[in-house]
Amino acid sequence: MAEKALKQGLFAWEGTDKRGNRVKGESRAASQAMIKADLRRQGITPIKVRKKSALASASKKKKILPKDIAIFTRQLATMMSAGVPLVQAFEIIGKGHENPAMQDLVLTIKNDVEAGNNLRDALAKHPLYFDELVCNLVEAGEAAGVLDTLLDKIATYKEKTEALKSKIKKALFYPTAVMVVAFIVTAILLIFVVPQFQDLFKGFGADLPAFTQMVIGLSEFMQAYWWAIFGALGIAGYAFVQAKKRSRKFNHALDRLVLKLPIVGAIMTKAAIARYARTLSTMFAAGVPLVEALESVSGATGNSVYMEGVLRMRDNVATGQQLQLAMQQTGLFPNMVVQMVAIGEESGSLDSMLGKVADFYEQEVDDAVDGLSSLLEPLIMAVLGVLVGGLVIAMYLPIFKMGSVV
């Protein structure tokens, strides 16, 4: 059944409904005959059915984003809570999605489930979209007969995780934007504007101020070697991306550096703690054993420093150590977090306490990002003002000097 689903094509059809109105649409099936039979069951008389080319179909496909998976999980949780059978829920969600790539994914999973596979195995065939954490929670839900409840927890987890990721991207975007905009504006002025003044200064017959000479020298360098500068930046960017993809040591060093940066480092630390607490709370509430839960949690922190710290905690907990002591030994968690976990362990409400920690730090990240945005908006204007103003002053200094002499 799964192989058959993969061979389904996209068909465009036209027909008339029971009232004689002309209708048209697109459907997926293995053949034209199946499309026509399906349309007749719906009371539509098919007039024309044609298969859309694979190229045209592929061109309309959009990349499946984590946001799409979060929405899909929420839809599935809602339908199962409402009593809709699992296979029917997949059918409704798949056919109702605007992204053909997401349609293919959902309908492929549906066919796997129809063929007799459990949901956990069907999802595990797509590790790019459903990680080990989600698969473990689904497996726990199927085993305990509370799949709808676990799907609701997964949906909430996914939504909060994506919201947190969005805030982190926003926090990192502003400093990057300041540097990029400042560099582009400065390069344009040095390459195109300063040379116009340079031609004007040639007829002055006097020595130029040192600041003006420095800017002109920088402009001449940019004009002569702009290709080398932009080429070096391109190569450096490519090397950075490749190193981030391939080198574990580079990623660890980069993550450690990010945590030490002013302002941004504090945001990234709070985000890692929020992810840790949210993920562990969700898995522990689902009945996943603590040691096994920490294995999945390590990869969800989003930072290799915290990932290694959580793995050390897992090893310590596996030997019988309490979670709060294992957390304290890493030196990565504030005292407040450790104390709340200790209270949770003593009172038997660890999942609830971790949920409160996650809520607190998610709000902290939200407030910090908003504060950073408010701080950097005027900072961007100030940086650009200093750069542009400095270049303008350098170009007008000789004119002011001539005016004072006259």
SESEKOL-274583 format. One line per 2 residues: number of its first residue (from 1); for each residue x negated, y, z of C-alpha. Coordinates in Angstrom, 3 decimals, decimal comma, m for minus. Layout:
N
NUM> X Y Z ~ ...
This chain:
406
1> 0,000 0,000 0,000 ~ m2,818 2,401 0,806
3> m4,504 1,675 m2,544 ~ m1,222 2,230 m4,315
5> m0,783 5,583 m2,574 ~ m4,160 6,713 m3,803
7> m3,112 5,954 m7,398 ~ 0,034 8,087 m7,193
9> 0,195 10,909 m9,678 ~ 1,861 14,292 m9,629
11> 4,902 14,582 m11,926 ~ 6,793 17,704 m12,948
13> 10,482 17,028 m13,581 ~ 13,623 18,796 m14,755
15> 17,220 17,648 m14,398 ~ 20,782 18,558 m13,462
17> 22,449 18,129 m10,086 ~ 26,021 16,931 m9,390
19> 27,396 20,397 m10,147 ~ 25,617 20,565 m13,481
21> 23,073 23,139 m12,299 ~ 19,628 22,878 m13,802
23> 16,951 22,026 m11,211 ~ 13,223 21,338 m11,405
25> 10,356 20,450 m9,152 ~ 7,288 18,299 m8,554
27> 7,012 14,866 m6,907 ~ 4,380 12,204 m6,352
29> 4,897 8,595 m7,417 ~ 3,132 5,722 m9,160
31> 5,138 6,040 m12,408 ~ 7,765 8,051 m14,281
33> 10,299 5,257 m13,695 ~ 9,928 5,627 m9,924
35> 10,403 9,393 m10,193 ~ 13,598 8,935 m12,242
37> 14,947 6,325 m9,824 ~ 14,225 8,583 m6,845
39> 15,937 11,541 m8,551 ~ 19,038 9,472 m9,331
41> 19,260 8,402 m5,680 ~ 19,344 12,108 m4,807
43> 22,178 12,747 m7,292 ~ 19,960 14,396 m9,899
45> 20,148 13,358 m13,542 ~ 16,582 13,523 m14,924
47> 16,149 15,269 m18,284 ~ 12,399 15,536 m18,555
49> 9,619 13,970 m16,492 ~ 5,981 14,531 m17,333
51> 2,771 13,708 m15,534 ~ 0,608 16,695 m14,660
53> m3,051 16,398 m15,618 ~ m5,516 15,517 m12,872
55> m7,459 18,704 m13,666 ~ m4,392 20,902 m13,261
57> m3,459 19,073 m10,058 ~ m6,959 19,360 m8,617
59> m7,173 23,065 m9,458 ~ m4,178 23,718 m7,193
61> m5,651 21,816 m4,266 ~ m6,932 23,882 m1,426
63> m9,412 22,744 1,144 ~ m7,886 21,132 4,228
65> m8,669 23,432 7,144 ~ m8,690 22,599 10,873
67> m5,693 24,933 11,126 ~ m3,759 22,617 8,757
69> m4,552 19,613 10,976 ~ m3,401 21,544 14,075
71> m0,086 22,438 12,388 ~ 0,360 18,849 11,170
73> m0,208 17,499 14,701 ~ 2,346 19,927 16,163
75> 4,919 18,998 13,488 ~ 4,375 15,285 14,117
77> 4,641 15,746 17,903 ~ 7,859 17,768 17,535
79> 9,493 15,209 15,243 ~ 8,565 12,242 17,422
81> 9,867 14,056 20,516 ~ 13,135 14,579 18,603
83> 13,368 10,834 17,942 ~ 12,405 10,855 14,244
85> 10,718 7,531 13,280 ~ 6,982 7,806 12,657
87> 7,058 6,836 8,958 ~ 9,950 9,200 8,239
89> 8,142 12,001 10,051 ~ 5,100 11,514 7,808
91> 7,364 11,559 4,753 ~ 9,012 14,843 5,775
93> 5,728 16,549 6,709 ~ 3,859 15,310 3,621
95> 6,466 16,372 1,081 ~ 7,024 19,690 2,831
97> 3,383 20,791 2,820 ~ 2,303 23,418 0,262
99> m1,269 22,146 m0,059 ~ m1,434 19,086 m2,386
101> m4,621 17,903 m0,649 ~ m2,784 17,858 2,679
103> 0,153 16,093 1,028 ~ m2,180 13,353 m0,215
105> m3,732 12,948 3,244 ~ m0,400 12,712 5,084
107> 1,206 10,362 2,551 ~ m1,890 8,127 2,541
109> m1,674 7,839 6,339 ~ 2,060 7,107 6,022
111> 1,394 4,254 3,590 ~ m1,271 2,827 5,909
113> 1,226 2,815 8,787 ~ 3,899 1,272 6,540
115> 1,435 m1,469 5,608 ~ 1,251 m2,507 9,267
117> m1,762 m0,561 10,544 ~ m1,435 1,263 13,851
119> m1,638 5,047 13,794 ~ m5,066 5,117 15,433
121> m6,631 3,000 12,663 ~ m4,835 4,982 9,961
123> m6,232 8,257 11,331 ~ m9,715 6,786 11,891
125> m10,058 6,258 8,126 ~ m10,288 10,072 7,800
127> m13,022 11,062 10,307 ~ m13,525 14,396 8,550
129> m10,106 15,518 9,827 ~ m9,426 13,298 12,864
131> m12,370 12,985 15,232 ~ m13,012 10,272 17,788
133> m11,330 12,293 20,523 ~ m7,992 12,447 18,651
135> m8,188 8,768 17,708 ~ m8,858 7,781 21,338
137> m5,891 9,798 22,590 ~ m3,587 8,328 19,935
139> m4,780 4,835 20,861 ~ m4,030 5,536 24,536
141> m0,572 6,819 23,614 ~ 0,227 3,761 21,484
143> m0,989 1,372 24,192 ~ 1,083 3,083 26,925
145> 4,166 3,602 24,738 ~ 4,024 7,388 25,180
147> 2,771 8,387 21,741 ~ 5,136 11,395 21,527
149> 3,777 12,785 24,820 ~ 0,160 12,250 23,768
151> 0,781 13,820 20,361 ~ 2,180 16,877 22,149
153> m0,994 17,083 24,266 ~ m3,156 16,696 21,145
155> m1,172 19,436 19,377 ~ m1,609 21,813 22,328
157> m5,315 20,953 22,507 ~ m5,792 21,552 18,761
159> m3,934 24,876 18,855 ~ m5,930 26,185 21,802
161> m9,210 24,930 20,314 ~ m8,541 26,632 16,973
163> m7,519 29,853 18,738 ~ m10,799 29,756 20,685
165> m12,816 29,117 17,505 ~ m11,120 32,092 15,864
167> m12,136 34,336 18,771 ~ m15,742 33,121 18,611
169> m15,912 33,820 14,875 ~ m14,541 37,280 15,540
171> m17,188 37,872 18,219 ~ m20,011 36,822 15,872
173> m18,605 38,679 12,869 ~ m19,003 42,197 14,241
175> m22,764 42,133 14,977 ~ m23,353 40,472 11,597
177> m21,193 43,099 9,885 ~ m23,171 45,931 11,521
179> m26,500 44,573 10,252 ~ m25,263 43,731 6,741
181> m23,498 47,061 6,188 ~ m26,469 49,009 7,576
183> m28,901 47,150 5,293 ~ m26,768 47,575 2,157
185> m26,169 51,296 2,744 ~ m29,866 51,929 3,448
187> m30,945 49,954 0,358 ~ m28,544 51,884 m1,911
189> m29,773 55,231 m0,603 ~ m33,453 54,294 m0,921
191> m33,155 52,812 m4,419 ~ m30,718 55,242 m6,061
193> m30,420 58,470 m4,059 ~ m33,925 59,234 m2,730
195> m35,552 59,082 m6,223 ~ m33,310 61,969 m7,331
197> m34,744 64,147 m4,578 ~ m38,251 62,876 m5,314
199> m38,051 64,293 m8,835 ~ m36,912 67,608 m7,378
201> m39,821 67,726 m4,911 ~ m42,442 67,309 m7,654
203> m42,056 70,967 m8,646 ~ m42,442 72,335 m5,109
205> m46,238 72,541 m5,239 ~ m46,536 72,088 m1,463
207> m47,155 69,291 0,974 ~ m44,013 67,462 2,052
209> m43,203 66,872 5,734 ~ m44,521 63,563 7,128
211> m41,002 62,212 7,695 ~ m40,050 62,941 4,076
213> m43,265 61,317 2,786 ~ m42,521 58,224 4,863
215> m38,981 57,914 3,432 ~ m40,263 58,454 m0,124
217> m42,927 55,791 0,417 ~ m40,253 53,388 1,663
219> m38,093 54,248 m1,338 ~ m40,965 53,563 m3,779
221> m41,584 50,231 m2,074 ~ m37,899 49,296 m2,373
223> m37,807 50,315 m6,056 ~ m40,910 48,281 m6,837
225> m40,148 45,169 m4,790 ~ m36,352 45,104 m4,346
227> m36,207 41,809 m6,213 ~ m38,762 40,273 m3,839
229> m36,942 41,605 m0,752 ~ m33,527 40,314 m1,839
231> m35,103 37,069 m3,065 ~ m36,827 36,535 0,283
233> m33,563 37,221 2,124 ~ m31,755 34,728 m0,128
235> m34,414 32,059 0,431 ~ m34,408 32,720 4,179
237> m30,608 32,411 4,258 ~ m30,719 29,149 2,306
239> m33,502 27,769 4,528 ~ m31,502 28,728 7,632
241> m28,378 26,918 6,387 ~ m30,362 23,807 5,422
243> m32,223 23,736 8,745 ~ m28,923 24,076 10,597
245> m27,503 21,147 8,629 ~ m30,503 18,831 8,884
247> m32,617 19,679 11,936 ~ m31,387 18,703 15,382
249> m34,303 20,501 17,059 ~ m33,537 23,714 15,143
251> m29,872 23,570 16,181 ~ m30,803 23,001 19,803
253> m33,266 25,920 19,774 ~ m30,692 28,139 18,037
255> m27,926 27,213 20,499 ~ m30,253 27,870 23,433
257> m31,187 31,258 21,946 ~ m27,542 32,208 21,357
259> m26,698 31,508 25,007 ~ m29,456 33,943 26,092
261> m28,343 36,817 23,848 ~ m26,821 39,840 25,616
263> m23,000 40,054 25,456 ~ m22,650 37,358 22,762
265> m24,440 34,808 24,961 ~ m21,925 35,319 27,780
267> m19,041 34,829 25,340 ~ m20,551 31,630 23,925
269> m21,162 30,252 27,442 ~ m17,559 30,913 28,470
271> m16,313 29,356 25,226 ~ m18,359 26,186 25,804
273> m17,013 25,862 29,364 ~ m13,445 26,447 28,138
275> m13,808 23,740 25,479 ~ m15,327 21,323 27,989
277> m12,549 21,887 30,521 ~ m9,724 21,791 27,950
279> m10,958 18,598 26,299 ~ m11,687 16,746 29,541
281> m8,329 17,821 31,003 ~ m6,466 16,522 27,943
283> m8,280 13,176 27,885 ~ m8,116 12,596 31,648
285> m4,375 13,375 31,659 ~ m3,962 10,770 28,899
287> m5,471 8,108 31,134 ~ m8,809 7,826 29,319
289> m11,530 6,629 31,782 ~ m13,829 9,461 32,894
291> m17,073 7,998 31,507 ~ m15,454 7,336 28,129
293> m13,842 10,783 28,176 ~ m17,181 12,521 28,792
295> m18,597 10,770 25,715 ~ m15,973 12,468 23,528
297> m16,101 15,751 25,448 ~ m19,833 16,179 24,759
299> m19,233 16,707 21,052 ~ m16,334 19,110 21,627
301> m18,287 21,763 23,558 ~ m19,568 23,348 20,343
303> m23,084 23,865 21,698 ~ m25,920 21,305 21,696
305> m27,221 22,536 25,072 ~ m23,866 21,765 26,689
307> m23,548 18,564 24,662 ~ m26,812 17,195 26,125
309> m25,773 18,385 29,581 ~ m22,421 16,542 29,377
311> m24,164 13,370 28,171 ~ m26,467 13,537 31,222
313> m23,353 13,962 33,364 ~ m21,831 10,866 31,729
315> m24,898 8,809 32,641 ~ m24,795 10,059 36,238
317> m21,036 9,445 36,582 ~ m21,499 5,931 35,171
319> m23,822 5,161 38,099 ~ m21,135 6,203 40,616
321> m21,938 9,900 41,110 ~ m19,070 12,354 41,561
323> m18,267 14,603 38,591 ~ m18,747 17,816 40,563
325> m22,291 16,741 41,637 ~ m23,163 15,741 38,069
327> m21,960 19,161 36,841 ~ m23,941 20,974 39,536
329> m27,172 19,196 38,603 ~ m27,017 20,391 34,973
331> m27,180 24,050 36,014 ~ m24,816 24,917 33,153
333> m21,615 25,534 35,102 ~ m20,786 28,453 37,423
335> m20,178 27,647 41,088 ~ m16,459 28,472 40,743
337> m15,997 25,773 38,079 ~ m17,871 23,186 40,161
339> m15,792 24,004 43,247 ~ m12,498 23,740 41,352
341> m13,555 20,352 39,963 ~ m14,495 19,238 43,497
343> m11,033 20,245 44,769 ~ m9,448 18,434 41,819
345> m11,393 15,243 42,577 ~ m10,501 15,331 46,273
347> m6,799 16,034 45,683 ~ m6,398 13,661 42,720
349> m5,396 16,506 40,385 ~ m8,561 16,779 38,286
351> m6,671 17,215 34,990 ~ m4,612 20,076 36,454
353> m7,672 21,846 37,861 ~ m9,580 21,491 34,600
355> m6,555 22,910 32,780 ~ m6,639 25,968 35,059
357> m10,393 26,375 34,416 ~ m9,759 26,190 30,659
359> m6,948 28,781 30,872 ~ m9,166 31,133 32,880
361> m12,170 30,924 30,562 ~ m10,072 31,127 27,399
363> m8,625 34,380 28,752 ~ m12,155 35,527 29,636
365> m13,285 34,874 26,049 ~ m10,244 36,724 24,710
367> m10,937 39,778 26,889 ~ m14,673 39,714 26,088
369> m14,047 39,570 22,337 ~ m11,568 42,438 22,524
371> m14,099 44,431 24,558 ~ m16,857 43,647 22,069
373> m14,652 44,733 19,175 ~ m13,861 48,028 20,909
375> m17,571 48,576 21,621 ~ m18,875 47,719 18,166
377> m16,395 49,731 16,105 ~ m17,928 53,067 17,218
379> m21,382 51,427 17,241 ~ m21,071 50,642 13,526
381> m20,251 54,297 12,870 ~ m23,168 55,408 15,065
383> m25,703 53,107 13,353 ~ m24,577 54,141 9,884
385> m24,565 57,783 10,989 ~ m28,165 57,563 12,246
387> m29,382 55,790 9,080 ~ m27,589 58,028 6,594
389> m28,206 61,164 8,671 ~ m31,914 60,341 9,009
391> m32,321 59,899 5,249 ~ m30,395 63,111 4,538
393> m32,533 65,074 7,008 ~ m35,726 63,635 5,476
395> m34,620 64,806 2,021 ~ m33,572 68,282 3,140
397> m36,597 69,011 5,376 ~ m38,715 70,322 2,436
399> m35,828 72,600 1,395 ~ m35,521 73,954 4,951
401> m39,298 74,440 5,038 ~ m39,254 76,450 1,806
403> m36,378 78,552 3,136 ~ m38,292 79,421 6,304
405> m41,373 80,367 4,260 ~ m39,333 82,626 1,995
